[in-house]
Amino acid sequence: MSDNNDYLRTGEGDFRLRADVTALMLKGAGYAALFCFAVGFLIWVIYAIGQLLPEQSKEADDPTPFSYNLTVEDTTVS
C-alpha cells in the first residue's frame, strides 16, 4: 500500500546516492559560478580604472620602445 504513494521513488536503494551526487554537483557549479563572477568583476574594475585615466596616458609612447628588438641571443645569460 505504501508503494503506491511513493511518487518520488525514495524507497529505491540508490536514491540517497543520486541525491548526494546531485547536491555535490550543484555545490560545485555554484562555486564555479561564484569564481566566474569574481573574475568578471575584477576585469570590470580594471576596465573602470582604465576609463578614469586621462587621455594623455592612453596616447603616450611605449615606456620600453626597443623591447621588441631584443632577440634570444640578447636575453640569454652568459
Helices and strands as residue ranges (DSSP letters): G 2-5, H 15-52, H 55-58, G 67-69, H 72-75
